Amino acid sequence: MKREIIITQDGSTTIRIPEWEESYHSTHGAIQEAKHVFIKNGLDLFQDQKTVSILEIGFGTGLNAFITFLEAKQKEQINYVGIEGYPVAAAEVEQMNYVSELNATSDQAIFDEMHTSDWEIANKIASNFTLTKRKQFFQDITDENCYDLIYFDAFGFPLQPELWSEEIFQKMYNALLPNGVLVTYACRTPIRKAMLTAGFSIEKLPGAPGKREMLRATKK
């Protein structure tokens, strides 16, 4: 299946799959979407918490993990788990321009190590950042009471509705600690219903540029 590297509207890159008419990040801006959805409306809720455990659904290009590293340098510890069924090829990673676009050239080695480090083990990427990459399908997640925060960044509902089902969100609910939070760029009615049925309380929030709304769900 053909895959291509494109430049999104904020100047940052992403991977696009023309046959699916789908990209890994918003074409309106990969970096600005990541910062708005996952940092502003997710990680920033835990500013007073020294240690934060994060599960990312769709590790992909590593953009969300890298921005989290940059935004959380003052924290004592970030334990980050990235789930990915189909890891991005090294040649594609090399074409991602996130380090330069984020003015983070001094952390180029961190971004590189996020992709070259071993899978299925905890890697000490920095003194306060541990990354565990798991090659796993979302349906096979069985974690319980492990995470403060979930970045839910799966491909869109029209393409893979099964990834946005009640079954999946029940797994997400189970994986969170009490009062844990899940954030996602999406806000379709079937997604909201699936979250509510799984037990979440949900909020509709303003979306990233180019999208009207997003969702934040809390395990009460």
GIHULIN-V90868 format. One record per backbone hydrogen bond with DSSP energy under -0.5 kcal/mol. CO is the residue of the C=O (numbers start at 1). NH is the residue of the N-H. E is the energy in kcal/mol with one decimal. If there is no record, write none. Layout:
CO_NH_E / CO_NH_E
//
This chain:
4_16_-3.3 / 6_8_-0.5 / 6_14_-1.8 / 8_11_-2.3 / 12_8_-3.4 / 14_6_-2.4 / 15_24_-2.6 / 16_4_-2.6 / 16_18_-0.7 / 17_20_-1.1 / 17_21_-1.1 / 17_22_-1.5 / 18_21_-0.5 / 22_17_-3.4 / 26_29_-1.5 / 27_9_-2.3 / 29_33_-1.8 / 30_34_-2.1 / 31_35_-2.5 / 32_36_-2.0 / 33_37_-2.9 / 34_38_-1.6 / 34_39_-1.1 / 35_40_-3.3 / 36_41_-1.2 / 38_43_-2.6 / 39_42_-0.6 / 39_44_-2.9 / 42_45_-1.8 / 43_46_-2.3 / 44_47_-1.1 / 46_49_-1.7 / 48_50_-0.6 / 50_76_-0.9 / 50_77_-1.8 / 52_54_-0.5 / 52_79_-2.4 / 53_148_-1.9 / 53_149_-1.8 / 54_81_-2.8 / 55_57_-0.5 / 55_151_-2.6 / 56_58_-1.0 / 56_83_-2.8 / 57_153_-1.8 / 59_62_-2.2 / 60_88_-0.5 / 62_66_-2.5 / 63_67_-2.6 / 64_68_-2.1 / 65_69_-2.2 / 66_70_-2.3 / 67_71_-2.5 / 68_72_-1.3 / 70_73_-0.7 / 72_75_-1.5 / 77_52_-2.1 / 78_80_-0.7 / 78_130_-2.8 / 79_54_-3.0 / 80_132_-2.8 / 81_56_-3.4 / 81_83_-0.5 / 82_134_-2.9 / 83_58_-1.8 / 83_59_-2.0 / 84_136_-0.5 / 89_92_-0.6 / 89_93_-2.1 / 90_94_-2.1 / 92_95_-1.1 / 93_96_-1.7 / 97_101_-2.5 / 98_102_-2.0 / 99_104_-3.0 / 100_103_-1.4 / 104_107_-2.3 / 105_108_-1.5 / 107_111_-1.9 / 108_112_-2.5 / 109_113_-2.5 / 110_114_-2.0 / 111_115_-0.9 / 112_115_-1.0 / 112_116_-2.0 / 113_117_-2.3 / 121_123_-0.6 / 121_133_-0.6 / 123_125_-1.5 / 123_131_-2.9 / 126_129_-1.3 / 128_78_-2.6 / 129_125_-1.4 / 129_126_-1.8 / 130_80_-3.2 / 131_123_-2.9 / 131_133_-0.5 / 132_82_-2.5 / 132_134_-0.5 / 133_120_-3.9 / 133_135_-0.5 / 134_84_-2.4 / 134_136_-1.1 / 137_140_-2.0 / 138_141_-1.5 / 147_177_-3.3 / 148_181_-2.4 / 149_55_-2.3 / 150_152_-0.8 / 150_183_-2.5 / 151_57_-3.3 / 151_153_-1.0 / 152_185_-0.6 / 156_159_-0.7 / 156_160_-2.4 / 160_163_-1.9 / 161_164_-1.8 / 162_165_-0.8 / 165_169_-2.3 / 166_170_-2.2 / 167_171_-1.5 / 168_172_-2.0 / 169_173_-2.5 / 170_174_-2.4 / 171_175_-1.8 / 172_176_-1.3 / 174_145_-3.2 / 175_146_-2.9 / 175_147_-2.0 / 177_180_-2.4 / 180_219_-2.7 / 181_150_-2.4 / 182_217_-3.2 / 183_152_-2.7 / 184_215_-1.8 / 188_192_-2.2 / 189_193_-2.5 / 190_194_-2.0 / 191_195_-2.3 / 192_196_-2.5 / 193_197_-2.4 / 194_198_-1.7 / 195_199_-0.6 / 195_200_-2.1 / 196_199_-1.1 / 201_218_-3.0 / 203_205_-0.5 / 203_216_-2.2 / 205_214_-2.4 / 208_211_-2.7 / 212_207_-1.8 / 214_205_-2.4 / 215_184_-2.1 / 216_203_-2.5 / 217_182_-3.1 / 218_201_-2.2 / 218_220_-1.0 / 219_179_-2.9
//
